[in-house]
Amino acid sequence: MRVQGSKADIKGILFDMDGLLVNSERLYWKANIQAAKEANLGLSDDVYLSLVGSTNADMTAFYHRYFADDEQRDRFIKRTDELAWQWTDEGELKLQAGVQAALDTFAQLGLPMAIVSSNTEAVVEHNLWVTGIRNYFQFHLNSADVKKHQIKPKPAPDIYLLALAKLGLPAANVLAFEDSSTGLQAAVNAGVECVMIPDLLPASKKDEALALMVCPNFKKFLQKV
């Protein structure tokens, strides 16, 4: 597959999941707000946007700043996850604009596809089956793989390098899609060209410089193929 601006023929595709393929970032944001209100944390709704695509260090700093202790933090995380899972089962989890068309296009072209996510294996599987797209992907890598292989999470390139090895393709022939600065940096650090499709947070000037292109959705990207 040839893509405008790409240096080589694309022979494989790697995707992030949350906020890119599905609207789960919005569900997590809503769940953060509700969990915090139930716990009477008294935080503004916008403060949770700092967790979108955050690194492990960013998340640790956030929890240290806003939570009295680990127990309060753990209750908040548990409740957030429960709500997001519940709303997913209730039908609130949706594919992002143009995702179905993009997956169908790539499948028709015979391109192998896989997911590189920072979420848990259980959530990745749950989201993919609920939205009906699990069988498009040869495999997915997630937080369990980071622990198993003792590699660094995004923005380090490690999970992308592992995915490239599993695909059996050189970085130059693979295209990545990410919605966050952290994910974009991980792909670029692995030598993979990356299309950024922002979700809750807009692309920064640095993102625009790093990305092959920034598109509002997959529909617009398909016009570049």
MARNU-963770 format. One line per field, with one value per residue (C-alpha): x negated, y negated, z. Coordinates in Angstrom, 1 decimal, decimal comma, always signed. Layout:
px	X|...;
py	Y|...;
pz	Z|...;
END
This chain:
px	+0,0|-1,3|-0,5|-1,1|-4,4|-5,5|-9,0|-8,2|-5,5|-3,4|-3,1|-1,8|+0,2|-0,1|+2,6|+3,0|+6,5|+7,9|+9,0|+7,9|+10,0|+12,6|+14,0|+12,8|+10,8|+14,1|+15,6|+12,5|+12,7|+16,4|+15,6|+12,8|+15,2|+17,9|+15,4|+13,9|+17,4|+18,3|+15,1|+15,6|+12,2|+13,3|+11,3|+12,3|+13,5|+10,7|+7,9|+8,3|+7,4|+3,8|+4,1|+4,9|+2,0|-0,1|-3,4|-3,8|-5,7|-2,9|-0,4|-2,5|-2,9|+0,9|+1,8|-0,9|+0,5|+4,2|+4,6|+4,0|+2,6|+2,3|+5,6|+7,6|+5,8|+6,5|+10,2|+10,4|+8,7|+10,9|+14,1|+13,0|+12,3|+15,6|+17,6|+15,8|+16,3|+20,0|+20,6|+18,9|+21,3|+24,2|+23,2|+21,5|+18,2|+18,2|+15,7|+14,2|+15,1|+13,9|+12,3|+14,5|+13,8|+10,1|+10,0|+11,9|+9,6|+6,4|+7,9|+8,8|+5,2|+4,0|+2,1|+1,4|+2,7|+1,9|+2,5|-0,1|+1,8|+0,9|+4,1|+4,6|+5,1|+8,6|+9,7|+8,2|+9,9|+13,2|+13,2|+12,3|+14,9|+17,7|+17,0|+16,8|+13,2|+11,1|+10,6|+9,0|+5,8|+3,1|+2,2|+2,2|-0,4|+0,5|-0,6|-1,0|-3,6|-5,5|-5,7|-6,4|-9,3|-10,5|-10,5|-9,8|-6,3|-5,5|-7,1|-10,0|-10,1|-10,1|-6,5|-6,7|-10,0|-8,4|-5,4|-7,7|-9,5|-6,2|-5,0|-8,3|-8,5|-11,1|-10,1|-10,3|-7,4|-5,1|-2,7|-1,5|+1,6|+1,7|+4,0|+1,5|-1,8|-3,2|-2,2|-3,4|-6,8|-7,0|-6,4|-8,8|-11,5|-11,1|-11,7|-8,0|-6,2|-3,1|+0,2|+1,7|+5,4|+6,0|+8,9|+9,4|+6,3|+5,2|+1,8|-1,0|-3,6|-6,0|-3,4|-2,9|-6,7|-7,0|-4,0|-3,8|-0,5|+2,2|+5,7|+9,0|+10,2|+9,7|+12,0|+9,6|+6,6|+8,1|+8,2|+4,4|+4,1;
py	+0,0|-3,4|-6,4|-10,0|-11,1|-7,6|-6,6|-3,0|-0,5|+0,3|+4,1|+4,1|+2,0|+1,4|-0,3|-1,7|-0,9|-3,3|-6,6|-5,5|-2,5|-2,9|-5,8|-4,3|-7,3|-9,2|-6,4|-6,5|-10,2|-10,0|-7,1|-9,2|-12,0|-9,8|-7,8|-11,0|-12,4|-9,2|-9,5|-13,2|-14,1|-17,6|-17,7|-19,6|-17,5|-18,7|-17,5|-13,9|-14,9|-14,8|-11,0|-10,7|-8,8|-9,5|-7,7|-5,6|-8,5|-10,9|-8,7|-8,2|-12,0|-12,5|-10,0|-11,4|-14,9|-14,3|-11,2|-10,9|-7,4|-4,2|-2,8|-5,8|-5,7|-2,0|-2,4|-5,2|-3,1|+0,0|-2,0|-3,7|-0,3|+1,1|-1,8|-1,7|+2,1|+1,7|-1,0|+1,1|+3,9|+1,5|+0,5|-2,8|-1,7|-2,6|-2,4|-5,7|-7,4|-5,6|-2,7|+0,0|-1,3|-1,4|+2,1|+3,4|+1,6|+2,9|+6,4|+6,3|+5,3|+8,3|+6,2|+8,0|+5,9|+6,0|+3,9|+2,4|+1,2|+0,0|+1,4|+4,9|+8,1|+8,5|+5,0|+5,3|+8,6|+7,3|+4,2|+5,9|+8,6|+6,2|+4,0|+7,0|+6,3|+8,9|+11,1|+8,4|+8,6|+11,3|+10,5|+7,8|+6,7|+5,1|+4,3|+8,1|+8,3|+5,4|+7,3|+10,7|+9,5|+7,0|+4,1|+0,5|-0,9|-3,7|-6,2|-3,7|-1,8|+1,6|+2,7|+1,6|+3,4|+6,6|+6,1|+5,7|+8,9|+10,8|+9,3|+10,3|+6,9|+4,1|+0,9|-0,9|+1,2|+0,8|-2,1|-2,9|-4,8|-6,5|-9,1|-10,4|-12,0|-9,2|-6,5|-8,6|-9,0|-5,2|-4,4|-7,0|-5,8|-2,4|-3,8|-3,3|-6,0|-7,0|-8,7|-10,6|-10,7|-12,8|-12,1|-14,1|-16,2|-18,0|-17,4|-19,6|-21,3|-18,5|-15,9|-17,5|-17,4|-13,8|-12,3|-11,3|-13,2|-14,3|-13,4|-14,1|-10,6|-7,4|-8,7|-11,5|-9,2|-6,8|-9,8|-9,7|-6,1;
pz	+0,0|-0,9|+1,4|+0,6|+2,2|+3,2|+2,3|+1,4|+0,4|+3,5|+4,2|+7,7|+10,2|+13,9|+15,9|+19,4|+20,8|+23,4|+21,8|+18,4|+17,3|+20,0|+22,1|+25,4|+26,4|+26,6|+28,7|+31,0|+31,4|+32,3|+34,7|+36,3|+37,0|+38,5|+40,6|+41,9|+42,8|+44,6|+46,6|+47,2|+45,8|+44,8|+41,6|+38,4|+35,5|+33,2|+35,5|+34,3|+30,8|+31,9|+32,1|+28,4|+26,8|+29,9|+30,7|+33,9|+35,4|+34,6|+36,2|+39,3|+39,6|+39,2|+41,9|+44,3|+43,8|+44,2|+46,4|+50,1|+50,0|+47,9|+49,3|+48,1|+44,7|+44,3|+45,1|+42,5|+39,8|+40,6|+40,4|+37,2|+35,6|+36,8|+35,3|+32,0|+31,7|+32,7|+30,1|+27,5|+28,1|+28,0|+24,5|+25,1|+23,5|+19,8|+17,0|+16,1|+12,8|+9,8|+11,7|+10,1|+6,6|+7,3|+8,7|+5,7|+3,3|+4,9|+5,1|+1,4|+0,6|+2,5|+5,1|+8,4|+11,4|+15,1|+18,2|+20,6|+23,6|+27,1|+28,5|+30,1|+28,1|+29,6|+28,5|+25,0|+24,4|+25,8|+23,7|+20,5|+20,8|+21,9|+18,9|+16,5|+15,2|+17,0|+14,0|+11,9|+14,0|+14,0|+17,6|+20,2|+22,7|+25,9|+29,5|+30,2|+27,4|+28,9|+32,2|+30,6|+28,4|+31,1|+28,5|+28,9|+28,2|+25,7|+24,9|+24,8|+21,5|+23,1|+22,5|+18,9|+18,4|+19,8|+17,4|+14,4|+15,3|+15,6|+12,2|+10,6|+8,8|+8,9|+10,5|+7,1|+5,7|+8,7|+9,4|+12,9|+14,1|+17,4|+19,1|+21,8|+22,0|+24,1|+21,5|+18,6|+20,3|+20,9|+17,2|+16,0|+18,5|+16,9|+13,4|+12,4|+10,5|+12,4|+11,5|+14,5|+14,9|+18,0|+20,3|+23,5|+23,2|+20,0|+18,4|+19,6|+17,3|+18,3|+17,3|+14,0|+13,3|+14,3|+12,6|+9,0|+9,1|+11,5|+10,5|+12,3|+11,7|+9,6|+6,9|+6,1|+6,2|+3,6|+1,2|+1,4|+0,2;
END
